[in-house]
Amino acid sequence: MKNNGIFAPLTVLGLFVLAFGTTSATAQDTLILRAELANPNVKDVAVDDKFVWIATALGVTKYDKTTLKADPQALRVVLRNGVADEKAGPPDSFIRAVARDDYGGKKYLWMATPKGVTRYNIVEGAWTTF
């Protein structure tokens, strides 16, 4: 999978994130174990200065490049009375694509789902579904 200046193949062990232009693994290259992913069905990857955001069939896993810890529960659907609460999470767990955006000095993560596009404000923790 190629996206956002990285090559991220899913291996037997997990997701290996390698920056474009490199010929071998470096300290910035990362192996995220399959067990750390929300789901091994990886759809897309976005990288910023602090995190690797991994879109899967069951939500987005947030991998902290500083602590080397993954949070597979980071961005998932929040149900209220059996219905997705779009103010507390994406409208669907199946995340087809993910992209980072720093428009206007804010830090956003955009997610494409079968039920619409969602923008997550990383700093404020606020959700907007379009």
C-alpha positions as CSV (number, residue, x, y, z in Angstrom):
1,M,0.0,0.0,0.0
2,K,1.4,3.4,-1.0
3,N,0.1,6.6,0.5
4,N,1.3,9.9,2.0
5,G,4.9,9.3,1.2
6,I,5.2,5.9,2.7
7,F,5.1,2.2,1.6
8,A,3.2,0.1,4.1
9,P,3.0,-3.6,3.2
10,L,1.0,-5.9,5.5
11,T,3.3,-8.8,6.4
12,V,2.9,-12.0,8.4
13,L,4.0,-10.2,11.5
14,G,2.1,-7.0,10.9
15,L,2.2,-3.7,9.1
16,F,5.7,-2.5,8.1
17,V,5.9,1.3,7.5
18,L,8.8,2.4,5.3
19,A,9.3,6.0,4.1
20,F,9.8,6.5,0.4
21,G,13.3,7.1,-0.8
22,T,14.9,4.8,1.7
23,T,16.5,1.5,0.7
24,S,16.6,-0.1,4.1
25,A,14.9,0.1,7.5
26,T,15.9,3.0,9.7
27,A,15.0,4.2,13.2
28,Q,11.9,6.0,11.7
29,D,10.7,2.8,10.0
30,T,8.1,0.9,12.0
31,L,6.7,-2.6,12.4
32,I,3.2,-2.6,13.9
33,L,2.2,-6.0,15.0
34,R,-1.0,-7.6,13.7
35,A,-2.2,-8.0,17.3
36,E,-2.0,-4.2,17.7
37,L,-4.3,-3.4,14.8
38,A,-8.0,-2.9,15.2
39,N,-8.3,-5.4,12.3
40,P,-5.7,-7.0,10.0
41,N,-7.7,-5.8,7.0
42,V,-5.8,-2.6,6.5
43,K,-7.3,-0.2,3.9
44,D,-5.1,2.9,4.2
45,V,-2.3,4.6,6.2
46,A,-1.6,8.3,7.0
47,V,1.5,9.5,8.8
48,D,2.1,12.8,10.6
49,D,4.9,14.0,12.9
50,K,3.6,12.0,16.0
51,F,1.3,9.2,14.8
52,V,0.7,6.6,12.2
53,W,-3.0,6.4,11.5
54,I,-4.1,3.0,10.2
55,A,-7.6,2.6,8.6
56,T,-9.0,-0.9,8.9
57,A,-12.3,-2.7,8.5
58,L,-13.0,-2.1,12.2
59,G,-11.9,1.5,12.8
60,V,-8.6,3.4,12.9
61,T,-5.6,2.3,14.9
62,K,-3.4,5.2,16.2
63,Y,0.2,4.3,16.6
64,D,2.4,6.7,18.6
65,K,5.8,6.9,17.1
66,T,7.3,8.3,20.3
67,T,6.1,5.7,22.8
68,L,5.9,2.9,20.1
69,K,2.4,2.0,21.4
70,A,-0.6,1.2,19.3
71,D,-4.2,2.0,20.3
72,P,-6.6,-0.2,18.3
73,Q,-9.6,1.3,20.0
74,A,-8.6,4.9,19.2
75,L,-11.2,5.8,16.6
76,R,-14.2,3.5,16.4
77,V,-18.0,3.8,16.1
78,V,-19.7,4.8,19.4
79,L,-23.2,3.3,19.6
80,R,-26.0,5.0,21.5
81,N,-29.2,2.9,21.6
82,G,-27.8,0.8,18.7
83,V,-27.2,3.8,16.4
84,A,-23.8,5.3,15.6
85,D,-23.3,8.6,17.5
86,E,-21.6,10.8,14.9
87,K,-20.6,13.4,17.4
88,A,-18.5,10.7,19.3
89,G,-17.0,8.7,16.4
90,P,-17.2,7.9,12.7
91,P,-20.6,6.8,11.3
92,D,-19.3,3.4,10.3
93,S,-16.4,1.1,11.6
94,F,-15.3,0.3,8.0
95,I,-12.7,3.0,7.2
96,R,-11.9,2.9,3.5
97,A,-9.4,5.8,3.5
98,V,-7.7,8.1,5.9
99,A,-5.8,11.4,5.4
100,R,-4.1,14.1,7.6
101,D,-4.8,17.8,7.1
102,D,-3.4,20.8,9.0
103,Y,-5.7,23.4,7.3
104,G,-6.0,26.7,9.2
105,G,-3.5,25.6,11.9
106,K,-5.8,22.8,13.1
107,K,-4.9,19.1,13.0
108,Y,-7.5,17.0,11.3
109,L,-7.8,13.4,10.3
110,W,-10.3,12.7,7.5
111,M,-11.9,9.3,7.1
112,A,-14.0,7.9,4.3
113,T,-16.6,5.3,5.3
114,P,-19.5,3.7,3.5
115,K,-21.8,6.0,5.4
116,G,-20.0,9.3,4.6
117,V,-16.9,11.3,5.2
118,T,-15.9,12.2,8.7
119,R,-13.4,14.8,10.0
120,Y,-11.8,14.3,13.4
121,N,-10.1,17.3,15.1
122,I,-7.1,15.6,16.7
123,V,-6.4,18.4,19.2
124,E,-10.0,19.0,20.4
125,G,-11.4,15.4,19.9
126,A,-14.4,16.8,18.0
127,W,-16.1,14.9,15.1
128,T,-17.9,16.3,12.1
129,T,-19.6,14.0,9.5
130,F,-20.5,15.3,6.1
